[in-house]
């Protein structure tokens, strides 16, 4: 992604000239990879136990992980281009929060499903 505007050599007070873009990319990547790991575990659990709902949740989480990773890459480029504001819009933060909660609930359901199949 190329910068859409020319940035001056003197940053404005609201611009972060430090490592904010790299920290942002790392945090979005960690979140995306955590959702991805939960998606793989849910898919595995759904396939092994032939649970369609668990498999569907795994696919939804897999998609969410891709979206979070792509948005993290976008945010890094946006900040490297000298964005005037480093604040994250509310919608991506809310969507990521919901994705993390769904990933946690799916992981718990997957563990309970595995435990219930062990007792039978």
WOZIZI-V666872 format. One record per residue. RES is the residue in one small letter. OMEGA is omega in whole degrees, 0 to 359 (* if undefined). Layout:
{{RES & OMEGA} {RES & OMEGA}}
This chain:
{{x & 177} {x & 177} {x & 183} {x & 181} {x & 179} {x & 178} {x & 180} {x & 180} {x & 178} {x & 181} {x & 175} {x & 181} {x & 182} {x & 180} {x & 179} {x & 181} {x & 182} {x & 184} {x & 183} {x & 181} {x & 180} {x & 178} {x & 179} {x & 180} {x & 179} {x & 181} {x & 176} {x & 179} {x & 178} {x & 179} {x & 179} {x & 180} {x & 176} {x & 177} {x & 179} {x & 179} {x & 177} {x & 179} {x & 179} {x & 178} {x & 178} {x & 177} {x & 180} {x & 180} {x & 179} {x & 180} {x & 182} {x & 184} {x & 180} {x & 178} {x & 183} {x & 181} {x & 180} {x & 178} {x & 179} {x & 178} {x & 177} {x & 179} {x & 177} {x & 179} {x & 177} {x & 177} {x & 180} {x & 178} {x & 178} {x & 179} {x & 180} {x & 179} {x & 179} {x & 179} {x & 176} {x & 178} {x & 177} {x & 181} {x & 179} {x & 179} {x & 180} {x & 182} {x & 177} {x & 179} {x & 177} {x & 180} {x & 179} {x & 181} {x & 178} {x & 180} {x & 178} {x & 177} {x & 185} {x & 185} {x & 178} {x & 179} {x & 180} {x & 180} {x & 178} {x & 177} {x & 178} {x & 179} {x & 179} {x & 178} {x & 177} {x & 178} {x & 179} {x & 180} {x & 179} {x & 179} {x & 178} {x & 178} {x & 179} {x & 178} {x & 178} {x & 178} {x & 179} {x & 179} {x & 181} {x & 179} {x & 178} {x & 183} {x & 181} {x & *}}
